[in-house]
């Protein structure tokens, strides 16, 4: 059980903050485990498993806080991780969303794929991060211990103002999971808000605990949801041109899967 391993660090290093666990209609005994072992943790039980998007939208209605921290269940936090985040929100009034440095739990001196040192978007709408080049992850030598504006923050660990989350009507539930944080940040930027990376705060992320890269459903959601975001968030004329180019490139990606004999991934695209 992921909670058994990772929840203790969240409780120990989040003094002064209320800790909630949103349970997406689980059947693995998570609720009973938390109730018995961590009575200070507040449990929100969702009636159905609506994925990452609906799960958070349903749960956050019940959270009383000015700032939400959305944290995956496979994350280990570090001592004092909240202090730089709080300071940045106080010092930058128009900051709506903040991401800390995301390091690999299994290789703690390297960045982790999901978020690394802050997310960006290229001209064709492909998301990328500082701290990684395709599948190659950089070693953390303090080169990204800065505070800077980024395009998107990872859903593995995202701080967002409650007022902004509700103004944007939360996550788009059509996404179910994957790329939903890119869409949320894109909409926030279109509303004039800033998304920041704070490299003086860091957490460790296991990654791939929900859907691994070998799962064709993850391939399907990543490709589909990226196209969703382009269609929703760009002016119609520009979106049409980019979608046309993306369909060509996505077709090439599908052919690559075919040559690799990964037929389920081919059909997922």
C-alpha angles and dihedrals in degrees: 000000000000094000092059091059103036108028095073093065091050091052095044097047101037101072113168094023127099113239118215130184117204110208114204097208091289123183099196098092095259095137094051091046093053094043092053100040106028109033092167092063114095114225123211112193114204115206095225138020101251094165128248095315103048091035092061095038091054095042100046092060085073098047117099106203139110092228126035123209110204106201130177118233091242096062129111113199127209132232114280092006092142098054099075090044093054091046092052094050088051094047098043108048095185093051106116102169131029133187126193125214110289114215130183113262092209095045104028098186091060133072120254122237098238103076102333105177098345137310132261138174126230126217092275095049097257111146119229138166141220108248096041137067110198102304095342114101122204125233113249107244095156092269091131100041089124138109112237143148116266135180100238140007124218121256088223088079119000130158115203133171112251092227092055094045091055094041088058091045090241124264121350102252092206086076094061090188141344125049090020090116091054090054093047092051092045090054090047090053090048086056091054099257127137126237113203139193116214110196095184089073120062142179134184119239127195095197131195094050094126103036121001124217087253092063112099090209088065090051090050095048094046095051096040096044094049088057089048091056094050092049093048102042108036129070110271098249094048092043091053092054094046093046090053092052092043093053089055092049093043087053089056089050089052091052089051090055088049092055089048088055090239092139098167090056090048091056091042090066 
